[in-house]
Amino acid sequence: MASQADLEQLIAQVALQDRAAFRALFSATSAKLFGVCLRVLNDRAEAEDALQEIYVKVWHRAARYSVTGHSPMTWLITVARNHAIDRLRARKGRVETLDPEMPLADPAPGPEARAVAAGEAARIAACLEELEDTRAAAVRGAYFEGASYADLAARFEVPLNTMRTWLRRSLLSLKDCLSR
Amino acid sequence: MSDRPDISPDDSGLAAEYVLGLLPEAEARALRTRLEAEPVLRAEVLGWEKRFAAMAEAEVDPVPPPSAVEAQVLARLFRADETRRRMGIRRWLAGLAVAGFAALAVLIYTGGPERGIAPDFAARIAAEDETLVLAATLDVETGRLAVLREAGAVAAGRAQELWLIAGEATPVSLGVLSTDAETEVIVPQALRPLFAGAVLAVSDEPPTGSPTGAPTGDVLAFGTVSEI
């Protein structure tokens, strides 16, 4: 597995249209992103199509990576998840897109913040454990399945507003837990 | 990072909902407007992206994709470019043409009013010096390919034939272009998916079109198809 610094370097080279770097980035990261596509889309053929489109986006957007302040994997996973969710919603006939080209230049999270990213995965797993099972399931449903509040309310058999209050509380406890 | 004392729980929740795609379109738009002006809120959106991505890091097992996927990505991004640069479109077409014949019955008629259906693929087919420019749009559902002549005309006693070139496949004739401003062709179902990333080219042919089923004359114009 390539280190974070390696991936940063590769993305910087991809931004300069370096094809060899693009292939190296693909080989270092595509298994994770394909995993994300499969998890969201739950269909192999569709996940393969989505993965193609995601790396086409990565090629075109690499120059804008650095302004996000994200670690390479956070950026790649975010691009992948949003694209896969957009596909999933298109399949269900919903049209809104999660992937607008929004301005996100942000000076705040510097190299230190990026360095924390690896440890964060372990910590979030522990923090999800602290949530009640159904609440953690709602968070996962929203992120991995693109479930709407209406979907979640139906799934957990609670009124829509209750669902919203519920999920927001879960998210804020998650955030609290992570910042401890 | 990310535990910022200066963001309210409400705004943090809103940022999380935005990242998850839970906000109704109007609210999402309102939030996007706020993002432009509020760095703290922007940072919170990034903070949530990071937390959720960490969840994916923790919970999603990597699965190596089939190797064809990488090849397809590379082809999609680079192949059309490279081929054109290396050999020039004329020789490229001629080279492909010898690979085989592709005779294809397509129904051609001219005119026809716009029906206002959003097409799914489009290409600008142009000569290097812009003396011939055509705009093509394909509606994948109906198979209607509309080719609008924006510049240039058909030479007297000659015809212009339109070709679909998908990847390294043999050019497939889409028919002879009308001398009028617009040509409409119904593309057979089987050919429609091939338009993704393909090249459309126009060749100079005898009045009834290519006698061989492959391009025989000069390539007058070409363009890459993009999804719209």
Boltz contact constraints between the chains, C-beta under 6 A:
constraints:
  - contact:
      token1: [A, 26]
      token2: [B, 70]
      max_distance: 6.0
  - contact:
      token1: [A, 30]
      token2: [B, 65]
      max_distance: 6.0
  - contact:
      token1: [A, 31]
      token2: [B, 62]
      max_distance: 6.0
  - contact:
      token1: [A, 31]
      token2: [B, 63]
      max_distance: 6.0
  - contact:
      token1: [A, 31]
      token2: [B, 64]
      max_distance: 6.0
  - contact:
      token1: [A, 32]
      token2: [B, 62]
      max_distance: 6.0
  - contact:
      token1: [A, 34]
      token2: [B, 63]
      max_distance: 6.0
  - contact:
      token1: [A, 34]
      token2: [B, 65]
      max_distance: 6.0
  - contact:
      token1: [A, 35]
      token2: [B, 60]
      max_distance: 6.0
  - contact:
      token1: [A, 35]
      token2: [B, 61]
      max_distance: 6.0
  - contact:
      token1: [A, 35]
      token2: [B, 62]
      max_distance: 6.0
  - contact:
      token1: [A, 35]
      token2: [B, 63]
      max_distance: 6.0
  - contact:
      token1: [A, 36]
      token2: [B, 56]
      max_distance: 6.0
  - contact:
      token1: [A, 36]
      token2: [B, 60]
      max_distance: 6.0
  - contact:
      token1: [A, 38]
      token2: [B, 63]
      max_distance: 6.0
  - contact:
      token1: [A, 39]
      token2: [B, 60]
      max_distance: 6.0
  - contact:
      token1: [A, 48]
      token2: [B, 69]
      max_distance: 6.0
  - contact:
      token1: [A, 51]
      token2: [B, 65]
      max_distance: 6.0
  - contact:
      token1: [A, 51]
      token2: [B, 69]
      max_distance: 6.0
  - contact:
      token1: [A, 52]
      token2: [B, 69]
      max_distance: 6.0
  - contact:
      token1: [A, 52]
      token2: [B, 72]
      max_distance: 6.0
  - contact:
      token1: [A, 52]
      token2: [B, 73]
      max_distance: 6.0
  - contact:
      token1: [A, 55]
      token2: [B, 73]
      max_distance: 6.0
  - contact:
      token1: [A, 56]
      token2: [B, 76]
      max_distance: 6.0
  - contact:
      token1: [A, 59]
      token2: [B, 77]
      max_distance: 6.0
  - contact:
      token1: [A, 74]
      token2: [B, 50]
      max_distance: 6.0
  - contact:
      token1: [A, 74]
      token2: [B, 53]
      max_distance: 6.0
  - contact:
      token1: [A, 77]
      token2: [B, 53]
      max_distance: 6.0
  - contact:
      token1: [A, 77]
      token2: [B, 56]
      max_distance: 6.0
  - contact:
      token1: [A, 78]
      token2: [B, 49]
      max_distance: 6.0
  - contact:
      token1: [A, 78]
      token2: [B, 53]
      max_distance: 6.0
  - contact:
      token1: [A, 96]
      token2: [B, 25]
      max_distance: 6.0
  - contact:
      token1: [A, 98]
      token2: [B, 21]
      max_distance: 6.0
  - contact:
      token1: [A, 102]
      token2: [B, 32]
      max_distance: 6.0
  - contact:
      token1: [A, 106]
      token2: [B, 42]
      max_distance: 6.0
  - contact:
      token1: [A, 106]
      token2: [B, 43]
      max_distance: 6.0
  - contact:
      token1: [A, 106]
      token2: [B, 46]
      max_distance: 6.0
  - contact:
      token1: [A, 108]
      token2: [B, 43]
      max_distance: 6.0
  - contact:
      token1: [A, 109]
      token2: [B, 1]
      max_distance: 6.0
  - contact:
      token1: [A, 113]
      token2: [B, 1]
      max_distance: 6.0
  - contact:
      token1: [A, 120]
      token2: [B, 54]
      max_distance: 6.0
  - contact:
      token1: [A, 121]
      token2: [B, 54]
      max_distance: 6.0
  - contact:
      token1: [A, 121]
      token2: [B, 57]
      max_distance: 6.0
  - contact:
      token1: [A, 121]
      token2: [B, 58]
      max_distance: 6.0
  - contact:
      token1: [A, 124]
      token2: [B, 54]
      max_distance: 6.0
  - contact:
      token1: [A, 124]
      token2: [B, 55]
      max_distance: 6.0
  - contact:
      token1: [A, 124]
      token2: [B, 58]
      max_distance: 6.0
  - contact:
      token1: [A, 125]
      token2: [B, 58]
      max_distance: 6.0
  - contact:
      token1: [A, 142]
      token2: [B, 20]
      max_distance: 6.0
  - contact:
      token1: [A, 143]
      token2: [B, 52]
      max_distance: 6.0
  - contact:
      token1: [A, 149]
      token2: [B, 22]
      max_distance: 6.0
  - contact:
      token1: [A, 168]
      token2: [B, 13]
      max_distance: 6.0
  - contact:
      token1: [A, 171]
      token2: [B, 16]
      max_distance: 6.0
  - contact:
      token1: [A, 172]
      token2: [B, 9]
      max_distance: 6.0
  - contact:
      token1: [A, 179]
      token2: [B, 3]
      max_distance: 6.0
